[in-house]
């Protein structure tokens, strides 16, 4: 096992004095680059690490710095202009993230799948910079391929807090292989959190005899039924022994679960909440004779940004802002991302046109990755490209048969729509009312993840909402007028996330085994946002006519005629129009 360097510095032969002790744990996760409270281009302030730091400082001032721990559970390095700028544009300056978490006094950070998505040059650099600051980048279930038992990232750090020894163990998501191209994680093998976490906990307890144990996993809370490989939180909660706090993440599901001997904390995402755990222990004869645990979520007020911290990082902010407001071209039609859910629209037409023109593929699969935003016609700045395409996905081409393409689309639309009936309230979109676990809001929302709602371009087809699942999609032909054949093989453009198995559309839909996915890949292209930028550099503008050519992207729609009204009503419930 790899023990972080902080362990040696915190070793002490003298145990704590007898008495009562209190430790307060503060957690963040899935911050996704929400470092600054500004949007760079005006508008309301955002929740951010700047605001989080005000709460952290308040706890330390009130309870004493030695009684407070600050830990993050991953997905730190992606999701905002600032993260992108320091990942890929300014690669010579010290990374802003390292400076932020060092300034805030984080004591450990777990590796997230979106951190791995940035690629070896970024996360390896971050690991080195964090290590130099005494902050371990933990990923105990990431093993060096071909080197039995050797870890790629540290597993544990041992901290000394007011005389108490605290062990912190961290792990990344075991399902990374299913989402990311191997080039991003070459040389690493990701293992299930079960039984690795318990084995490591047992070893640390036997060796270090800590008074408290904290486990941070970049894994969703899940249902605890053992079936969700990417969300093993509740599975761990049921089985872990010797652990006081289990920090979960990944699914953006803000909640706490409190049990007698262990508490689970998931702070949600984007610095909207801080997880807060409290441990009270009594020491007698150098040993813990009693302990009490509690956990809660603290809602972060975006307006409480730490002004001193903001000014400290003003130079970095100005660099990012200058990059963000750079003019990159023009647009002659509004791009309304929510329109993707009701049929063809300029936003999705752009993504499909870009995918087809960049690769020469005959067919494109793509989903809306921005849930509900609008890019207005007129001048485009680089910030608009983040709205159009917020993730660092590469574009791949893969070979698929016509039957696999049809089955893929059936699976996608089954996540997206349903046959209206009395039992489901007559809804055409697969929605429900209640709390959206991803936002915490009481509202109408999709049951599934909208970033998995792939439509196709390069084809002419209809989706009949009155038909049962598996028989809704009817493909009449290719966009260029050619025939579409179930037994022919086609070149299909899709994101690296999708080609690697993300969302299950390739495996569960098309029936292509994950073991077969590499052999299906024909070519790899740059990230989608890079391709979009290059398109603008070449053409100067995005026009509706240039992205809506039916001979290129084809045509699809929901049928019968009554489908449009049914979908419109559901859209009104979700978006209020």
C-alpha positions as CSV (number, residue, x, y, z in Angstrom):
1,X,0.0,0.0,0.0
2,X,1.1,3.6,-0.7
3,X,1.0,5.9,2.3
4,X,1.1,9.6,1.5
5,X,4.1,11.5,2.7
6,X,2.0,13.4,5.2
7,X,1.9,10.2,7.3
8,X,5.6,10.5,8.3
9,X,5.2,14.1,9.2
10,X,2.3,13.4,11.5
11,X,3.7,10.3,13.2
12,X,3.9,10.7,17.0
13,X,4.8,8.3,19.8
14,X,2.7,10.1,22.4
15,X,-1.0,9.3,22.3
16,X,-3.8,11.8,23.2
17,X,-4.6,12.7,26.8
18,X,-7.7,11.3,28.4
19,X,-10.8,13.3,27.8
20,X,-13.4,14.4,25.3
21,X,-12.5,15.3,21.7
22,X,-14.5,16.7,18.8
23,X,-13.5,16.6,15.1
24,X,-15.5,18.4,12.4
25,X,-15.2,17.1,8.9
26,X,-16.0,19.4,6.0
27,X,-16.4,17.9,2.5
28,X,-16.9,19.0,-1.1
29,X,-17.2,16.9,-4.3
30,X,-18.0,17.3,-8.0
31,X,-17.1,20.9,-7.9
32,X,-16.5,20.7,-11.6
33,X,-14.3,23.8,-11.9
34,X,-16.7,26.1,-9.8
35,X,-13.7,27.9,-8.5
36,X,-14.7,31.6,-9.1
37,X,-18.0,33.1,-8.1
38,X,-18.2,35.0,-11.4
39,X,-19.5,33.8,-14.8
40,X,-16.8,36.0,-16.4
41,X,-19.4,37.6,-18.6
42,X,-21.8,39.1,-16.1
43,X,-25.0,37.7,-14.6
44,X,-25.6,36.3,-11.1
45,X,-22.8,35.1,-8.9
46,X,-22.2,31.3,-8.8
47,X,-21.6,29.0,-5.9
48,X,-17.9,28.5,-5.8
49,X,-14.9,27.5,-3.7
50,X,-14.6,31.2,-2.9
51,X,-17.9,30.9,-1.0
52,X,-17.0,27.5,0.5
53,X,-13.9,29.1,2.0
54,X,-15.9,31.5,4.0
55,X,-17.7,28.6,5.7
56,X,-14.4,26.7,6.2
57,X,-12.8,29.8,7.8
58,X,-15.8,30.2,10.1
59,X,-15.5,26.6,11.3
60,X,-11.8,26.9,11.9
61,X,-12.1,30.3,13.7
62,X,-14.9,28.9,15.9
63,X,-13.5,25.4,16.7
64,X,-9.8,25.8,16.1
65,X,-8.0,24.8,13.0
66,X,-6.7,21.6,14.6
67,X,-10.2,20.3,15.1
68,X,-11.4,20.7,11.5
69,X,-10.7,18.5,8.4
70,X,-11.3,19.6,4.8
71,X,-11.6,16.8,2.1
72,X,-12.7,16.7,-1.5
73,X,-14.1,13.5,-3.2
74,X,-13.1,14.3,-6.8
75,X,-14.2,15.7,-10.2
76,X,-12.3,18.9,-9.6
77,X,-10.5,19.5,-12.9
78,X,-13.3,19.8,-15.4
79,X,-16.5,21.8,-16.1
80,X,-15.5,25.5,-16.2
81,X,-13.5,27.9,-18.3
82,X,-10.9,28.2,-15.5
83,X,-10.3,24.5,-15.4
84,X,-10.0,24.3,-19.2
85,X,-7.6,27.3,-19.3
86,X,-5.2,25.9,-16.8
87,X,-5.5,22.3,-18.1
88,X,-4.8,23.0,-21.7
89,X,-4.0,26.7,-22.5
90,X,-1.6,27.8,-19.8
91,X,0.3,24.7,-19.0
92,X,3.5,26.4,-17.8
93,X,2.1,28.4,-14.8
94,X,1.4,26.6,-11.6
95,X,-2.1,25.1,-12.0
96,X,-4.8,27.3,-10.5
97,X,-6.5,24.3,-8.8
98,X,-3.3,23.4,-6.8
99,X,-3.1,27.0,-5.6
100,X,-6.8,27.2,-4.6
101,X,-6.9,24.0,-2.6
102,X,-3.5,24.8,-0.9
103,X,-4.8,28.2,0.0
104,X,-8.0,26.7,1.5
105,X,-6.1,24.1,3.4
106,X,-7.5,20.9,1.9
107,X,-6.0,17.9,3.5
108,X,-6.8,15.2,0.9
109,X,-8.5,15.0,-2.5
110,X,-9.8,11.9,-4.2
111,X,-9.4,11.4,-7.9
112,X,-12.6,11.6,-10.0
113,X,-13.4,10.1,-13.3
114,X,-13.6,13.6,-14.9
115,X,-10.1,14.3,-13.5
116,X,-8.9,11.2,-15.4
117,X,-10.7,12.5,-18.4
118,X,-8.3,15.4,-18.6
119,X,-5.5,13.0,-19.6
120,X,-2.2,11.9,-18.2
121,X,-0.4,15.3,-18.8
122,X,-3.0,17.1,-16.6
123,X,-3.7,14.7,-13.8
124,X,-0.1,13.5,-13.4
125,X,0.9,17.2,-13.2
126,X,-1.8,17.9,-10.6
127,X,-0.7,14.9,-8.5
128,X,2.9,16.2,-8.5
129,X,1.9,19.7,-7.6
130,X,-0.4,18.6,-4.9
131,X,2.2,16.3,-3.4
132,X,4.6,19.2,-3.3
133,X,2.0,21.1,-1.2
134,X,1.5,18.1,1.1
135,X,-2.0,17.3,-0.3
136,X,-2.4,13.7,-1.5
137,X,-4.3,13.0,-4.7
138,X,-5.9,9.7,-3.5
139,X,-7.0,6.8,-5.8
140,X,-6.4,3.6,-4.0
141,X,-8.2,1.3,-6.4
142,X,-6.1,2.6,-9.4
143,X,-3.3,0.0,-9.8
144,X,-0.3,0.1,-12.1
145,X,-1.0,-2.2,-15.0
146,X,1.2,-5.2,-15.0
147,X,2.7,-4.4,-11.6
148,X,0.9,-6.7,-9.2
149,X,-0.3,-4.7,-6.1
150,X,1.3,-1.4,-6.9
151,X,-0.9,1.7,-6.8
152,X,-0.9,4.5,-9.3
153,X,-2.1,7.1,-6.8
154,X,-1.6,7.2,-3.0
155,X,-4.2,5.3,-0.9
156,X,-3.9,6.9,2.5
157,X,-2.8,9.9,4.4
158,X,-2.5,9.9,8.2
159,X,-3.3,13.3,9.9
160,X,-2.8,14.4,13.5
161,X,-5.7,16.5,14.8
162,X,-5.5,17.8,18.3
163,X,-3.6,14.7,19.4
164,X,-5.9,12.3,17.6
165,X,-4.7,10.2,14.7
166,X,-7.0,10.3,11.7
167,X,-6.7,8.0,8.7
168,X,-8.1,9.3,5.4
169,X,-8.4,6.8,2.5
170,X,-9.4,7.8,-1.0
171,X,-10.6,6.0,-4.1
172,X,-11.7,6.8,-7.7
173,X,-14.6,5.4,-9.7
174,X,-14.0,1.8,-10.8
175,X,-16.1,2.2,-14.0
176,X,-13.7,4.6,-15.7
177,X,-12.8,2.0,-18.3
178,X,-16.4,2.0,-19.6
179,X,-16.5,5.7,-20.2
180,X,-13.0,6.9,-21.3
181,X,-10.7,6.0,-24.1
182,X,-7.8,3.9,-23.0
183,X,-5.3,6.6,-24.1
184,X,-6.5,8.7,-21.2
185,X,-5.8,6.1,-18.5
186,X,-3.1,4.0,-20.1
187,X,-1.0,2.0,-17.6
188,X,-3.8,2.0,-15.0
189,X,-6.1,-0.8,-13.9
190,X,-9.2,0.2,-12.0
191,X,-10.7,-2.3,-9.5
192,X,-14.0,-2.5,-7.7
193,X,-14.2,-0.7,-4.4
194,X,-15.4,-4.0,-2.9
195,X,-13.3,-5.6,-1.4
196,X,-10.4,-3.2,-1.9
197,X,-11.6,-0.5,0.5
198,X,-12.2,-2.9,3.4
199,X,-8.9,-4.6,2.9
200,X,-7.0,-1.3,3.0
201,X,-9.0,-0.1,6.0
202,X,-8.1,-3.2,7.9
203,X,-4.4,-2.8,7.0
204,X,-4.4,0.8,8.0
205,X,-6.1,0.1,11.3
206,X,-3.7,-2.7,12.1
207,X,-0.6,-0.6,11.2
208,X,-1.5,2.9,12.4
209,X,-4.2,2.3,15.1
210,X,-6.0,5.6,14.2
211,X,-8.7,7.1,16.4
212,X,-10.8,8.0,13.4
213,X,-11.1,6.6,9.9
214,X,-12.5,8.5,6.9
215,X,-13.1,7.0,3.4
216,X,-13.6,9.3,0.4
217,X,-14.8,7.5,-2.8
218,X,-15.6,9.0,-6.1
219,X,-18.6,6.7,-6.4
220,X,-22.3,7.4,-6.5
221,X,-24.5,6.7,-3.5
222,X,-26.5,4.1,-5.5
223,X,-29.3,1.8,-4.3
224,X,-27.2,-0.6,-2.2
225,X,-28.3,-3.7,-4.2
226,X,-24.8,-4.5,-5.6
227,X,-25.8,-3.9,-9.2
228,X,-24.4,-0.4,-9.8
229,X,-20.6,-0.6,-10.4
230,X,-20.2,3.1,-10.7
231,X,-22.3,3.8,-7.6
232,X,-21.1,1.6,-4.7
233,X,-21.7,4.0,-1.9
234,X,-24.6,2.3,-0.2
235,X,-23.0,-1.1,-0.8
236,X,-20.0,0.2,1.1
237,X,-22.2,1.7,3.8
238,X,-23.7,-1.7,4.5
239,X,-20.4,-3.6,4.7
240,X,-17.6,-1.3,5.9
241,X,-16.2,-2.0,9.3
242,X,-14.0,0.4,11.3
243,X,-15.0,3.5,9.3
244,X,-16.5,6.6,10.8
245,X,-17.4,8.7,7.7
246,X,-17.9,7.6,4.1
247,X,-17.8,10.5,1.6
248,X,-19.5,9.7,-1.7
249,X,-19.8,11.7,-4.9
250,X,-20.1,11.3,-8.7
251,X,-24.0,11.2,-9.0
252,X,-24.4,14.8,-7.7
253,X,-27.0,13.4,-5.2
254,X,-26.9,15.7,-2.2
255,X,-27.8,13.7,0.9
256,X,-26.5,12.3,4.2
257,X,-27.3,8.9,5.8
258,X,-26.6,8.6,9.5
259,X,-26.1,5.2,11.2
260,X,-24.8,4.4,14.7
261,X,-21.3,3.5,13.6
262,X,-20.9,5.2,10.2
263,X,-22.3,8.3,8.3
264,X,-22.4,8.7,4.6
265,X,-22.1,12.2,3.2
266,X,-22.6,13.3,-0.4
267,X,-22.5,17.1,-0.9
268,X,-24.0,17.1,-4.4
269,X,-22.1,19.2,-6.9
270,X,-20.8,22.6,-8.0
271,X,-20.1,23.8,-4.5
272,X,-23.8,24.2,-3.7
273,X,-23.4,22.4,-0.4
274,X,-20.7,21.5,2.1
275,X,-20.9,18.1,3.8
276,X,-20.5,18.4,7.5
277,X,-19.7,15.5,9.8
278,X,-19.0,15.7,13.5
279,X,-17.3,13.1,15.5
280,X,-17.2,13.2,19.3
281,X,-14.9,10.7,21.0
282,X,-13.9,9.9,24.6
283,X,-10.3,8.8,25.2
284,X,-9.3,6.7,28.2
285,X,-5.9,5.1,28.6
286,X,-5.1,6.3,25.1
287,X,-8.0,4.4,23.5
288,X,-11.4,5.4,22.2
289,X,-14.0,4.2,24.7
290,X,-17.0,5.9,23.1
291,X,-17.9,7.8,19.9
292,X,-20.9,9.7,18.5
293,X,-21.4,10.6,14.9
294,X,-23.6,13.1,13.1
295,X,-23.9,14.4,9.5
296,X,-25.6,17.2,7.7
297,X,-25.5,19.3,4.6
298,X,-24.8,23.1,4.7
299,X,-26.3,25.0,1.8
300,X,-23.7,27.4,0.4
301,X,-24.8,31.0,-0.2
302,X,-23.1,32.1,-3.4
303,X,-22.9,35.7,-2.1
304,X,-20.6,34.7,0.7
305,X,-17.5,34.6,-1.4
306,X,-14.3,35.2,0.5
307,X,-13.3,38.7,-0.7
308,X,-9.7,38.3,0.5
309,X,-9.4,35.0,-1.4
310,X,-11.0,36.5,-4.5
311,X,-8.4,39.3,-4.6
312,X,-5.6,36.8,-3.9
313,X,-6.5,35.0,-7.1
314,X,-7.5,38.1,-9.1
315,X,-4.5,37.8,-11.6
316,X,-5.5,34.2,-12.5
317,X,-9.2,35.3,-12.8
318,X,-8.2,38.1,-15.2
319,X,-6.3,35.6,-17.4
320,X,-9.3,33.3,-17.6
321,X,-11.7,36.2,-18.3
322,X,-9.6,37.5,-21.1
323,X,-9.6,34.0,-22.7
324,X,-13.3,33.6,-22.1
325,X,-14.5,36.8,-23.7
326,X,-12.3,36.4,-26.9
327,X,-14.5,36.8,-30.0
328,X,-14.5,33.6,-32.1
329,X,-17.2,34.2,-34.8
330,X,-20.8,34.9,-35.3
331,X,-24.2,33.0,-35.2
332,X,-27.3,33.9,-37.1
333,X,-29.8,31.8,-35.1
334,X,-30.5,31.2,-31.4
335,X,-29.3,27.8,-30.1
336,X,-31.8,26.7,-27.5
337,X,-30.6,23.5,-25.9
338,X,-33.9,22.3,-24.4
339,X,-35.4,22.2,-27.9
340,X,-33.4,19.0,-28.4
341,X,-35.9,17.0,-26.4
342,X,-38.8,17.6,-28.8
343,X,-37.1,17.0,-32.1
344,X,-34.6,18.5,-34.5
345,X,-33.3,22.0,-33.6
346,X,-30.4,24.2,-34.6
347,X,-28.4,23.3,-31.5
348,X,-28.4,19.6,-32.2
349,X,-28.1,20.2,-36.0
350,X,-24.8,22.1,-35.2
351,X,-23.4,19.2,-33.2
352,X,-24.3,16.7,-35.9
353,X,-23.1,18.8,-38.7
354,X,-19.8,19.3,-36.9
355,X,-19.4,15.6,-36.3
356,X,-20.1,14.6,-39.9
357,X,-18.0,17.3,-41.5
358,X,-15.0,16.7,-39.3
359,X,-14.9,12.9,-39.9
360,X,-16.5,12.1,-43.2
361,X,-18.8,9.6,-41.3
362,X,-22.1,8.8,-42.9
363,X,-24.0,8.8,-39.6
364,X,-23.7,10.8,-36.4
365,X,-25.0,10.0,-32.9
366,X,-25.1,12.9,-30.4
367,X,-27.0,14.0,-27.3
368,X,-27.7,17.4,-25.7
369,X,-25.0,18.0,-23.1
370,X,-26.3,21.3,-21.9
371,X,-29.7,20.8,-20.3
372,X,-31.4,24.2,-20.6
373,X,-29.4,27.2,-21.9
374,X,-29.6,29.6,-24.8
375,X,-26.8,31.0,-27.0
376,X,-28.2,34.1,-28.7
377,X,-27.6,35.0,-32.3
378,X,-24.9,37.6,-32.9
379,X,-21.3,37.7,-31.8
380,X,-19.9,34.5,-30.4
381,X,-17.2,34.6,-27.7
382,X,-15.2,31.6,-26.4
383,X,-17.5,31.3,-23.4
384,X,-20.4,30.4,-25.7
385,X,-18.5,27.3,-26.8
386,X,-18.6,26.0,-23.3
387,X,-22.4,26.4,-23.3
388,X,-22.6,24.6,-26.7
389,X,-20.2,21.8,-25.6
390,X,-19.3,21.8,-21.9
391,X,-17.2,18.5,-21.8
392,X,-13.8,17.5,-23.0
393,X,-15.0,14.6,-25.1
394,X,-13.1,13.6,-28.2
395,X,-14.9,12.7,-31.4
396,X,-14.5,9.1,-32.6
397,X,-15.7,7.2,-35.6
398,X,-16.7,3.5,-35.2
399,X,-18.1,0.8,-37.5
400,X,-21.6,-0.4,-36.9
401,X,-24.1,-2.5,-38.8
402,X,-27.4,-1.1,-39.8
403,X,-29.2,-3.4,-37.3
404,X,-26.9,-2.2,-34.5
405,X,-27.6,1.4,-35.4
406,X,-31.4,0.7,-35.3
407,X,-31.1,-1.1,-32.0
408,X,-29.0,1.7,-30.6
409,X,-31.6,4.3,-31.5
410,X,-34.4,2.2,-30.0
411,X,-32.5,2.0,-26.7
412,X,-31.8,5.7,-26.7
413,X,-35.5,6.7,-27.4
414,X,-36.7,4.2,-24.7
415,X,-34.8,6.3,-22.1
416,X,-36.2,9.5,-23.6
417,X,-39.9,8.8,-24.4
418,X,-42.8,6.5,-23.4
419,X,-46.1,5.5,-24.9
420,X,-48.7,7.8,-23.4
421,X,-51.2,5.8,-21.3
422,X,-53.6,6.3,-18.4
423,X,-51.1,4.6,-16.1
424,X,-48.3,7.1,-16.8
425,X,-50.6,10.2,-16.9
426,X,-50.5,10.5,-20.7
427,X,-46.9,11.7,-20.8
428,X,-44.9,11.2,-24.0
429,X,-41.6,12.2,-22.5
430,X,-40.3,9.9,-19.8
431,X,-40.8,12.4,-16.9
432,X,-42.0,12.4,-13.4
433,X,-42.8,15.0,-10.7
434,X,-40.9,15.2,-7.4
435,X,-37.4,15.8,-6.2
436,X,-34.8,15.7,-8.9
437,X,-31.9,14.0,-7.1
438,X,-29.4,15.8,-9.3
439,X,-30.7,19.3,-8.4
440,X,-32.6,18.8,-5.1
441,X,-35.5,20.7,-6.6
442,X,-39.2,19.7,-6.5
443,X,-40.1,19.8,-10.2
444,X,-41.0,17.8,-13.3
445,X,-37.9,16.2,-14.6
446,X,-36.6,13.4,-16.8
447,X,-36.3,10.0,-15.1
448,X,-33.1,9.2,-17.1
449,X,-30.1,11.3,-17.9
450,X,-30.7,13.6,-20.8
451,X,-27.0,13.5,-21.8
452,X,-27.8,9.9,-23.0
453,X,-30.6,10.9,-25.3
454,X,-28.9,10.4,-28.6
455,X,-30.5,11.3,-31.9
456,X,-29.0,10.5,-35.3
457,X,-28.0,12.5,-38.3
458,X,-27.3,11.2,-41.8
459,X,-30.6,9.3,-41.7
460,X,-34.3,9.9,-42.4
461,X,-36.4,8.2,-39.7
462,X,-39.4,8.6,-37.5
463,X,-40.0,7.7,-33.8
464,X,-43.6,6.5,-33.2
465,X,-44.5,7.3,-29.6
466,X,-47.6,5.0,-29.8
467,X,-45.4,1.9,-30.4
468,X,-43.9,-0.2,-27.6
469,X,-40.2,0.0,-26.7
470,X,-38.0,-1.7,-29.3
471,X,-40.3,-1.0,-32.3
472,X,-40.6,2.8,-32.4
473,X,-37.8,3.7,-34.8
474,X,-38.5,3.4,-38.5
475,X,-35.6,4.3,-40.8
476,X,-36.6,5.1,-44.4
477,X,-33.1,5.7,-45.8
478,X,-29.9,7.7,-45.8
479,X,-29.9,11.5,-45.9
480,X,-28.3,11.5,-49.3
481,X,-31.1,9.4,-50.8
482,X,-29.3,6.1,-50.6
483,X,-30.8,2.9,-49.1
484,X,-30.3,2.0,-45.4
485,X,-29.7,-1.7,-45.0
486,X,-29.7,-3.7,-41.7
487,X,-26.8,-5.9,-42.8
488,X,-24.6,-3.2,-44.2
489,X,-21.7,-1.6,-42.3
490,X,-21.6,2.1,-41.7
491,X,-19.1,4.6,-40.3
492,X,-20.7,6.4,-37.3
493,X,-19.4,9.5,-35.5
494,X,-19.9,9.7,-31.7
495,X,-18.1,11.0,-28.7
496,X,-15.3,9.1,-27.0
497,X,-17.5,8.8,-23.9
498,X,-20.2,7.0,-26.0
499,X,-17.8,4.8,-28.0
500,X,-16.1,3.7,-24.8
501,X,-19.5,2.5,-23.4
502,X,-20.9,5.6,-21.6
503,X,-24.6,5.4,-21.1
504,X,-24.8,1.8,-22.1
505,X,-26.1,2.6,-25.6
506,X,-23.3,0.6,-27.3
507,X,-23.6,-2.4,-25.0
508,X,-27.2,-2.5,-23.9
509,X,-28.6,-0.9,-27.1
510,X,-26.4,-2.0,-30.0
511,X,-25.3,-5.2,-28.3
512,X,-21.6,-4.5,-28.7
513,X,-19.6,-5.9,-25.9
514,X,-17.2,-3.5,-24.1
515,X,-14.4,-6.0,-24.9
516,X,-15.2,-5.4,-28.6
517,X,-15.3,-1.6,-28.5
518,X,-11.6,-1.0,-29.3
519,X,-11.8,-3.1,-32.4
520,X,-14.8,-1.0,-33.6
521,X,-13.0,2.3,-33.4
522,X,-11.9,3.5,-36.9
523,X,-10.3,6.9,-36.0
524,X,-9.9,9.4,-33.2
525,X,-10.3,13.1,-33.6
526,X,-9.7,16.1,-31.3
527,X,-12.1,17.3,-28.6
528,X,-15.5,18.5,-29.8
529,X,-15.0,22.0,-28.5
530,X,-11.7,22.2,-30.4
531,X,-13.4,21.0,-33.6
532,X,-16.1,23.7,-33.0
533,X,-13.4,26.4,-32.6
534,X,-11.6,25.2,-35.7
535,X,-14.9,25.3,-37.7
536,X,-15.4,28.9,-36.7
537,X,-11.8,29.8,-37.5
538,X,-12.4,28.4,-41.0
539,X,-15.9,29.6,-41.7
540,X,-16.2,32.7,-39.5
541,X,-19.8,32.0,-38.7
542,X,-22.5,29.5,-37.9
543,X,-25.5,29.9,-40.1
544,X,-28.8,28.0,-39.8
545,X,-28.6,27.1,-43.5
546,X,-25.1,25.6,-43.2
547,X,-26.1,23.3,-40.3
548,X,-29.6,22.3,-41.5
549,X,-28.9,20.8,-44.9
550,X,-31.3,17.7,-45.1
551,X,-29.0,16.1,-47.7
552,X,-26.3,16.0,-44.9
553,X,-28.1,15.6,-41.6
554,X,-31.3,14.0,-42.8
555,X,-34.6,14.4,-40.9
556,X,-36.3,12.8,-37.9
557,X,-39.4,13.5,-36.0
558,X,-41.8,12.1,-33.5
559,X,-45.0,10.6,-35.0
560,X,-48.0,10.5,-35.3
561,X,-49.2,14.1,-35.6
562,X,-50.6,14.0,-32.0
563,X,-47.0,13.4,-30.7
564,X,-46.0,17.1,-31.1
565,X,-48.8,18.3,-28.8
566,X,-48.1,15.6,-26.2
567,X,-44.4,16.4,-26.2
568,X,-45.2,20.2,-26.0
569,X,-47.3,19.7,-22.9
570,X,-44.5,17.7,-21.2
571,X,-42.0,20.4,-22.1
572,X,-44.3,23.0,-20.6
573,X,-44.4,21.0,-17.3
574,X,-40.6,20.9,-17.2
575,X,-39.6,24.3,-18.5
576,X,-42.7,26.4,-17.7
577,X,-43.7,27.7,-21.1
